[in-house]
Amino acid sequence: MNQPVVRILGIDPGSSRIGFGLIEKKGSILSLIKTGIVEIPKGEAAGKLNALAMEFKKLLVESKPDAIGIEKLFFSKNVKTGIEVAQARGLLLHLSSACAPVYEFTPQQVKVATTNYGSADKKAVARMVAMILHVPPLRILDDATDALAIAIATAGAHRLTKTS
């Protein structure tokens, strides 16, 4: 039986950069397609969000995801940073929902999905992401690793089917 390939985009929202990770799921096998960072330029909020929207739209068109996972906003001690992350996250949710079904996860849910331990540190998550995707240890920013972990959580938590 020929199993469909499902493309899953994981997003780790932030105030200065957005991590993304694109994986494919075929049956129970997950494969790394692409990962990276979308830098958010410094400046006024409207300009930053406009630049983010343009870059993220390009990523959505290029990656053609069947499902999108995004990390839920966690408590931020710095109110200004929390507001900036919330604004970016809202924009990303809006753009994503027009493209594919969107699934949200807390940081603890992502850690459990990748390591089976909700208090795992970033190094443990990074090791498990590489193991799950059958790649050597990744030398990338935590934001990109976290985005791949979010994509993995999306792949495991939902019965995903090819939409087209």
Phi, psi and omega in degrees: 000129180278117182271138179290153175262126180249127179265129184235127178253122175261140182232129174247098184287148177211182181267336180241342177203152180244123175275143175224150177215125180250125178233164172241144177240123175232108188065238179257005182267128177250137181228141177283130175254307184198147175214157180174197185230139168254113180283138176259119183293154176286156178141196181288155187304313183298317179294320179297315181293323178296315179296318178299316180300316181295315181293320182290323176300318178300317180297317179296317180295316181292319187274335179047060183286148173269340179207151181228131175248140180221143180283137175291152179293130176257165182300135178241130178290328180269110184299317181300314179296318179301319179293317180297318178295318180297319178296314180298316181298317178299317177297315180297319178298316180299311181294320182294318185295338176280350187252319186197165175300141182245134179239138183246144181222144171282161176303322179294320178297322178294316180297318178295319181295331183259327186239351187067017180218113186292349178248020181300147177275173184297326179294319179295319178298315181299318178298316182290324177301313179298318180296314182297322182270001177057047178232160175295165179309133184272132177255074183226167179295151179306326181299320179288318177299316179298321179295321176296320178297323178294320177297319178297317177299320179297317180297324184272337187268345185226145175279101186264138177231154178292131183271338179216000000 
